[in-house]
Amino acid sequence: MGYRSSMQLSSDRVRWCIGLVALLIATAPGFAQVRVVNYNIAKLAGSPSAMTAVIAAAHADDTPGFSHPVDIFMFQEVPNASLAGISAIIANAAPAGSTYALATYTTSSSEDSATGAQACFYRTQTIIEVASGHVDIATGASRNSDRWQLKLVGYSSAAASFYTYSSHLKASPGYESERLAGAQALRNNGDSLGAGARCIFVGDYNIYTNTEPAYGEMVSTGNSQGVDPLGTGNWTGATNAWKHTQSPRLASGTLVGGGMDDRFDFQLPSTALSDGTGISIIPGSLRPLGNDGNHYDIAINTGSNTFYPGQAVRSNALAAALFDASDHVPLMVDYQVPGVLAATLGAVPPRVILGAAVNASVAVSNTVVVAAPICADDLAFSATGSGAVSGASSGTAPLAPATTSALLPLSTSSVGAKTGLAWVTSTTEAVQNPSLSIPVSYSVLAHANGSFSNTADQNTRTVVWSIAQGTPQSVYDLSVYNFGAGALQALLDLDSDQLVSGRSVQVQSGLAQGIGSTPANLRFVLASGAMQPGTYTSIVQLNASDENIPGASTQALTVQFNITVTGAGVPGDLDGDGTVNGADLALLLGNWGQAGTGDIDGDGTVTGVDLGSLLGAWS
């Protein structure tokens, strides 16, 4: 509770508004960023129902562009007799799904008789207290400041822990030296935490101007240097009305009056919590709740309040509650939180072919849950490979469900089973899951190898094909193998046939896909009915490829058909020498059971019927 001075009066006014977007607390509030409120509750001398309405409004406040349940309340002027009352108000005003715990509370008869102690309540869904970090700090006027060590739920980094200090320094002009001593005690404690101390100094400091020594002490250099979110310039007068926190009342009584013309309440994060990394204040988020900047030196509910643009009923209801609740208004600040690194491996082909250009695609995201993107720290990451995974990639992980891809090449220079790891790491301050490893496994296969032999790599084949004149259609069977087929060799696809030259010999059947250890049996067909006795040559190309997996390539197999059409009336003269003898018998028996030379009756298979015809024509 602070003493009022007429020296701060001025006639200028400025309208203050941080928020642009109206988001009700019931509509998808965030669950990770940190909302901190400090409030001098004047020993609960005001209306409890009004205080409940103010606390509920702090949860629902959306002036920064988002709403979020308050994570940390720090109250000044809380004697032991008022503790149960404020505890009940906190519980009654809590949004659905939010519960609050009282951090370590200490007081004494002298502190209670002075103005009351400090109390901290934290939201258990997002904050835990490290009880060993609590200390009382004597800051003058029979008052202690309290320090609490708090930590973000769900984070394991030491940088997710921070200290909050709640204070109520001596009021009234003429006590500048007492306030300076209190500020020195606070800074000495904060600086003792070491370089980069993560501190939030809050409270009713009763400081009148930016030239007061206590203020200079709080923002002076050191391990726990406080950073004023509003800058270190003058805050007095009507042009700075939106910065003021006392008093929402005009007339004095049980609660101090005087109108809104003093900035007594402060929230000063240390440099480590003001650098935009890890836990850090969201720029522009500090606001005295309900102060629209248009109520300088008058009560906050005089006339119309415009704290929520375009929402007169809501603004005026808040102003009325502030008037009745206390002689200060709450000071609210939102802080961003560190990222949560997540990475998943995209589909890696289980089988690739030697020399394939293949990557492991790692989807990286920031899975921290926040009400607005500004509430999450940027999460820089790097991705590297080990083992059969190589390369490096880096970037900034977007908020889930969005992802960004890190591409890491896979080794395909040798045949065999391959394993490796994709490492995703981040050195961003306080990031959760700073190092993730994802196993990668796959097999590299040799190329398929089309061959006309299962014992040798044979890409060309010459076929002697004897056909009796007048045979309407002749067929010839030929096997194609995937030479060397096995678990680490690609399957063979026979895709098409192509006549290179000569008479039209085509594949009638047998162009197969996925040829492994079992060969494909091709049947070639020739329309031979009109062919005259003589010799002919046809060349057919078979177009083959690896199975359709990464690294697949093509190859060609060539068949040359040397075709002899023998004269009519000598059906068994297979070699065309004009006689039917042992040479012809040998040709027939060589194709027994299949198509080709010896198929005298043209039924597609050399059988006993053909043998009978040959023997019947024996010379």
Secondary structure in CASP SS format (residue, H / E / C, confidence):
PFRMAT SS
TARGET T0000
AUTHOR 0000-0000-0000
METHOD secondary structure of the structure
MODEL  1
M C 1.00
G C 1.00
Y C 1.00
R C 1.00
S C 1.00
S H 1.00
M H 1.00
Q H 1.00
L C 1.00
S C 1.00
S C 1.00
D C 1.00
R C 1.00
V C 1.00
R C 1.00
W C 1.00
C C 1.00
I C 1.00
G C 1.00
L C 1.00
V C 1.00
A C 1.00
L C 1.00
L C 1.00
I C 1.00
A C 1.00
T C 1.00
A C 1.00
P C 1.00
G C 1.00
F C 1.00
A C 1.00
Q C 1.00
V E 1.00
R E 1.00
V E 1.00
V E 1.00
N E 1.00
Y E 1.00
N E 1.00
I C 1.00
A H 1.00
K H 1.00
L H 1.00
A C 1.00
G C 1.00
S C 1.00
P H 1.00
S H 1.00
A H 1.00
M H 1.00
T H 1.00
A H 1.00
V H 1.00
I H 1.00
A H 1.00
A H 1.00
A H 1.00
H H 1.00
A H 1.00
D C 1.00
D C 1.00
T C 1.00
P C 1.00
G C 1.00
F C 1.00
S C 1.00
H C 1.00
P C 1.00
V C 1.00
D C 1.00
I E 1.00
F E 1.00
M E 1.00
F E 1.00
Q E 1.00
E E 1.00
V E 1.00
P C 1.00
N H 1.00
A H 1.00
S H 1.00
L H 1.00
A H 1.00
G H 1.00
I H 1.00
S H 1.00
A H 1.00
I H 1.00
I H 1.00
A H 1.00
N H 1.00
A H 1.00
A C 1.00
P C 1.00
A C 1.00
G C 1.00
S C 1.00
T C 1.00
Y E 1.00
A E 1.00
L E 1.00
A C 1.00
T C 1.00
Y C 1.00
T C 1.00
T C 1.00
S C 1.00
S H 1.00
S H 1.00
E H 1.00
D H 1.00
S H 1.00
A H 1.00
T C 1.00
G C 1.00
A E 1.00
Q E 1.00
A E 1.00
C E 1.00
F E 1.00
Y E 1.00
R E 1.00
T C 1.00
Q C 1.00
T C 1.00
I E 1.00
I E 1.00
E E 1.00
V E 1.00
A E 1.00
S E 1.00
G E 1.00
H E 1.00
V E 1.00
D E 1.00
I E 1.00
A E 1.00
T C 1.00
G C 1.00
A C 1.00
S C 1.00
R C 1.00
N E 1.00
S E 1.00
D E 1.00
R E 1.00
W E 1.00
Q E 1.00
L E 1.00
K E 1.00
L E 1.00
V C 1.00
G C 1.00
Y C 1.00
S C 1.00
S C 1.00
A H 1.00
A H 1.00
A H 1.00
S E 1.00
F E 1.00
Y E 1.00
T E 1.00
Y E 1.00
S E 1.00
S E 1.00
H E 1.00
L C 1.00
K C 1.00
A C 1.00
S C 1.00
P C 1.00
G C 1.00
Y C 1.00
E H 1.00
S H 1.00
E H 1.00
R H 1.00
L H 1.00
A H 1.00
G H 1.00
A H 1.00
Q H 1.00
A H 1.00
L H 1.00
R H 1.00
N H 1.00
N H 1.00
G H 1.00
D H 1.00
S C 1.00
L C 1.00
G C 1.00
A C 1.00
G C 1.00
A C 1.00
R C 1.00
C E 1.00
I E 1.00
F E 1.00
V E 1.00
G E 1.00
D E 1.00
Y C 1.00
N C 1.00
I C 1.00
Y C 1.00
T C 1.00
N C 1.00
T C 1.00
E C 1.00
P H 1.00
A H 1.00
Y H 1.00
G H 1.00
E H 1.00
M H 1.00
V C 1.00
S C 1.00
T C 1.00
G C 1.00
N C 1.00
S C 1.00
Q C 1.00
G E 1.00
V C 1.00
D C 1.00
P C 1.00
L C 1.00
G C 1.00
T C 1.00
G C 1.00
N C 1.00
W C 1.00
T C 1.00
G C 1.00
A H 1.00
T H 1.00
N H 1.00
A H 1.00
W H 1.00
K H 1.00
H C 1.00
T C 1.00
Q E 1.00
S C 1.00
P C 1.00
R C 1.00
L C 1.00
A C 1.00
S C 1.00
G C 1.00
T C 1.00
L C 1.00
V C 1.00
G C 1.00
G C 1.00
G C 1.00
M E 1.00
D C 1.00
D E 1.00
R C 1.00
F C 1.00
D E 1.00
F E 1.00
Q E 1.00
L E 1.00
P E 1.00
S E 1.00
T H 1.00
A H 1.00
L H 1.00
S C 1.00
D C 1.00
G C 1.00
T C 1.00
G C 1.00
I C 1.00
S E 1.00
I E 1.00
I C 1.00
P C 1.00
G C 1.00
S C 1.00
L C 1.00
R E 1.00
P E 1.00
L C 1.00
G C 1.00
N C 1.00
D C 1.00
G C 1.00
N C 1.00
H C 1.00
Y E 1.00
D C 1.00
I C 1.00
A C 1.00
I C 1.00
N C 1.00
T C 1.00
G C 1.00
S C 1.00
N C 1.00
T C 1.00
F C 1.00
Y C 1.00
P C 1.00
G C 1.00
Q C 1.00
A H 1.00
V H 1.00
R H 1.00
S H 1.00
N H 1.00
A H 1.00
L H 1.00
A H 1.00
A H 1.00
A H 1.00
L H 1.00
F H 1.00
D H 1.00
A H 1.00
S C 1.00
D C 1.00
H C 1.00
V C 1.00
P C 1.00
L E 1.00
M E 1.00
V E 1.00
D E 1.00
Y E 1.00
Q E 1.00
V E 1.00
P C 1.00
G C 1.00
V E 1.00
L E 1.00
A E 1.00
A E 1.00
T E 1.00
L E 1.00
G C 1.00
A C 1.00
V C 1.00
P C 1.00
P C 1.00
R E 1.00
V E 1.00
I E 1.00
L C 1.00
G C 1.00
A C 1.00
A C 1.00
V C 1.00
N E 1.00
A E 1.00
S E 1.00
V E 1.00
A E 1.00
V E 1.00
S E 1.00
N E 1.00
T C 1.00
V C 1.00
V C 1.00
V C 1.00
A C 1.00
A C 1.00
P H 1.00
I H 1.00
C H 1.00
A E 1.00
D C 1.00
D C 1.00
L E 1.00
A E 1.00
F E 1.00
S E 1.00
A E 1.00
T E 1.00
G E 1.00
S E 1.00
G E 1.00
A C 1.00
V E 1.00
S C 1.00
G C 1.00
A E 1.00
S E 1.00
S E 1.00
G E 1.00
T E 1.00
A E 1.00
P C 1.00
L E 1.00
A C 1.00
P C 1.00
A C 1.00
T C 1.00
T E 1.00
S E 1.00
A E 1.00
L E 1.00
L E 1.00
P E 1.00
L E 1.00
S C 1.00
T C 1.00
S C 1.00
S C 1.00
V C 1.00
G E 1.00
A E 1.00
K E 1.00
T E 1.00
G E 1.00
L E 1.00
A E 1.00
W E 1.00
V E 1.00
T E 1.00
S C 1.00
T C 1.00
T C 1.00
E C 1.00
A C 1.00
V C 1.00
Q E 1.00
N C 1.00
P C 1.00
S E 1.00
L E 1.00
S E 1.00
I E 1.00
P E 1.00
V E 1.00
S E 1.00
Y E 1.00
S E 1.00
V E 1.00
L E 1.00
A E 1.00
H C 1.00
A C 1.00
N C 1.00
G E 1.00
S E 1.00
F C 1.00
S C 1.00
N C 1.00
T C 1.00
A C 1.00
D C 1.00
Q C 1.00
N C 1.00
T E 1.00
R E 1.00
T E 1.00
V E 1.00
V E 1.00
W E 1.00
S E 1.00
I E 1.00
A E 1.00
Q C 1.00
G C 1.00
T C 1.00
P C 1.00
Q E 1.00
S E 1.00
V E 1.00
Y E 1.00
D E 1.00
L E 1.00
S E 1.00
V E 1.00
Y E 1.00
N E 1.00
F C 1.00
G C 1.00
A C 1.00
G C 1.00
A C 1.00
L C 1.00
Q E 1.00
A C 1.00
L C 1.00
L E 1.00
D E 1.00
L E 1.00
D E 1.00
S E 1.00
D E 1.00
Q E 1.00
L E 1.00
V E 1.00
S E 1.00
G C 1.00
R C 1.00
S C 1.00
V E 1.00
Q E 1.00
V E 1.00
Q E 1.00
S E 1.00
G C 1.00
L C 1.00
A C 1.00
Q C 1.00
G C 1.00
I E 1.00
G C 1.00
S C 1.00
T C 1.00
P C 1.00
A E 1.00
N E 1.00
L E 1.00
R E 1.00
F E 1.00
V E 1.00
L E 1.00
A E 1.00
S C 1.00
G C 1.00
A C 1.00
M C 1.00
Q C 1.00
P C 1.00
G E 1.00
T E 1.00
Y E 1.00
T E 1.00
S E 1.00
I E 1.00
V E 1.00
Q E 1.00
L E 1.00
N E 1.00
A E 1.00
S E 1.00
D E 1.00
E C 1.00
N C 1.00
I C 1.00
P C 1.00
G C 1.00
A C 1.00
S C 1.00
T E 1.00
Q E 1.00
A E 1.00
L E 1.00
T E 1.00
V E 1.00
Q E 1.00
F E 1.00
N E 1.00
I E 1.00
T E 1.00
V E 1.00
T E 1.00
G C 1.00
A C 1.00
G C 1.00
V C 1.00
P C 1.00
G C 1.00
D C 1.00
L C 1.00
D C 1.00
G C 1.00
D C 1.00
G C 1.00
T C 1.00
V C 1.00
N C 1.00
G H 1.00
A H 1.00
D H 1.00
L H 1.00
A H 1.00
L H 1.00
L H 1.00
L H 1.00
G H 1.00
N C 1.00
W E 1.00
G C 1.00
Q C 1.00
A C 1.00
G C 1.00
T C 1.00
G C 1.00
D C 1.00
I C 1.00
D C 1.00
G C 1.00
D C 1.00
G C 1.00
T C 1.00
V E 1.00
T C 1.00
G H 1.00
V H 1.00
D H 1.00
L H 1.00
G H 1.00
S H 1.00
L H 1.00
L H 1.00
G H 1.00
A C 1.00
W C 1.00
S C 1.00
END
